[in-house]
Amino acid sequence: MSDVKDIAVAGNPSPPPSEEGAENQKRRQILDGARQVFLAQGFDGTSMGEIAKVAGVSKGTLYVYFDNKEKLFEALTIEEKSGLAEVLFKLDGEDPDVRAVLTKLGETYLRYMGRPDHVSSVRMVIGAAEKFPRLGQAFFDAGPRQGAARLKAYLDRQVEAGRLSIEDTGIAAQHFLDLCSSGTLRRLLFAVGDMPTEEEIGRNVENAIRVFFAAYGPRAS
């Protein structure tokens, strides 16, 4: 069904671990525990003590890796969202079937956008951003901005190849992503209805492709 898999996966222990490997494994353990608590309780409702408990580490160990809850949340956001951008926006600029490439991207993107854990993450960041603007900036830079930049690079190549006609590929990239998620994320953020079905996803992306190519399709020769 979905091409997207959870980015945050605990590392597998390997006997005997190197010192660096053990450090990375402990950090991974903390991030995995933090992710569970943040999603369940929100940013404000989460305490470092609860994170330490769920992660299976002492509070002293937790503070060795992260000075405070804000830095831990920021590290988790950057890691997950940047990794996600690489998975979702893995685009072949040389593939001449632009409609097929964008359709696959749109469907995968919309499936992820509708996942309950993603919706919870967005709500959590929005709730914390007013008090901690840096968290909102980190979330935006690691996720939406990275994804749009990768799509822009793909569209640049299609313009060079004459497959699309676009003056500002950065704006066009954002247009496409907004068209795909049109009406869906907003509804889910307000807890109205369930996550989109495959039929809804297909319909949204089909409409997005139609509007996108009406605006940015190749010029008639």
C-alpha angles and dihedrals in degrees: 000000000000124000089206122094130181110281096205107074124158114247118249114244116243119198120260098019120205117239091254091046091051090050092051091047092052091049090049090050091053094047092049091051092046091051091055093049097043092051093046099043107020126236099289093043094053123094129193088236092058091047091052091050095050092042091051096236135113120259087244091058091046092055091049088065101033128025095208146350094270094057091046092051091046092051091048092049095048093048097047099040097044090048090048092053089056091052099043098040101046096136130173107222091195096057104109094202097087094168092056093047093049092043092055091046093048094050094047091045093050093047089055094043089056097051113117093230091053092048089049090050092052092048090049094051093047089051093051100037097081092056095034108028090176090067091055090047092049092050092048095045095046097044123017096026094047092048094048090048092054091048090048090055089051092049091048089059092048091052090050089051092049094243093118136025111218131151097192112027092182092062091041091054091054091045091056095049092046091049091052094051095037110146093351108086094039090054093048093047088060091046092245112151131334131300112288119277122231088257092054092046092051092048094048093049093044090054091045091053092049094051093041094053092044087060102033108021120129116284116255110254 
